[in-house]
Amino acid sequence: MLKVYENDSHTSLKPLKSAINDQVFIEGLVLQAQIGVFDNERGIEQPVRFDISVDLGHLDNTLSDSAQNILRYDYIVEDVKKLLAKGHIDLVETLAESVAQICLFYDRAEQATVSVSKLNAFEEAEAVGVRITRFRDA
């Protein structure tokens, strides 16, 4: 049985700062990557899909139209491209960890969720991969 108590104090409550959940996201970013542990994956590039979501810390002046208030997704994409240009990566897990670290490098980033999917791993599957969520160290 549910008990309901009368309490008018909730009308004056303000949202907690931590309840704010602004995100920057990049969905369906497909780049060529040298990735995989199998012999047939070495020395070739294959398409890899990235889905990235970055939770941002709250700014008191979010109504300002200043570019200093944003986390630029074009910077994240460029950083991922630079990472892939370094050469072969064995595991999608390692790649996802590196991308999450890239995202959390930015000042406003508090949490990053990264999916890395190999698109040609199995003929029967659209994609296989990994999804991780990492938090900024306190």
Secondary structure as the mmCIF struct_conf table of DSSP 4:
data_model
#
loop_
_struct_conf.conf_type_id
_struct_conf.id
_struct_conf.beg_label_comp_id
_struct_conf.beg_label_asym_id
_struct_conf.beg_label_seq_id
_struct_conf.end_label_comp_id
_struct_conf.end_label_asym_id
_struct_conf.end_label_seq_id
HELX_RH_3T_P HELX_RH_3T_P1 ASP A 8 SER A 12
HELX_RH_3T_P HELX_RH_3T_P2 LYS A 17 ALA A 19
STRN STRN1 ASP A 22 ALA A 33
STRN STRN2 ILE A 35 ILE A 35
BEND BEND1 VAL A 37 PHE A 38
HELX_RH_3T_P HELX_RH_3T_P3 ASP A 39 GLU A 41
TURN_TY1_P TURN_TY1_P1 ARG A 42 GLY A 43
STRN STRN3 GLN A 46 LEU A 56
TURN_TY1_P TURN_TY1_P2 ASP A 60 LEU A 63
BEND BEND2 SER A 64 SER A 64
HELX_RH_3T_P HELX_RH_3T_P4 ALA A 67 ASN A 69
BEND BEND3 ILE A 70 ILE A 70
HELX_RH_AL_P HELX_RH_AL_P1 TYR A 73 ALA A 85
TURN_TY1_P TURN_TY1_P3 LYS A 86 LYS A 86
STRN STRN4 ILE A 89 ILE A 89
BEND BEND4 ASP A 90 ASP A 90
HELX_RH_AL_P HELX_RH_AL_P2 VAL A 92 LEU A 104
TURN_TY1_P TURN_TY1_P4 PHE A 105 PHE A 105
BEND BEND5 TYR A 106 TYR A 106
TURN_TY1_P TURN_TY1_P5 ASP A 107 ARG A 108
STRN STRN5 ALA A 109 LYS A 118
BEND BEND6 LEU A 119 ALA A 121
TURN_TY1_P TURN_TY1_P6 GLU A 123 GLU A 124
BEND BEND7 GLU A 126 GLU A 126
STRN STRN6 VAL A 128 PHE A 135
#
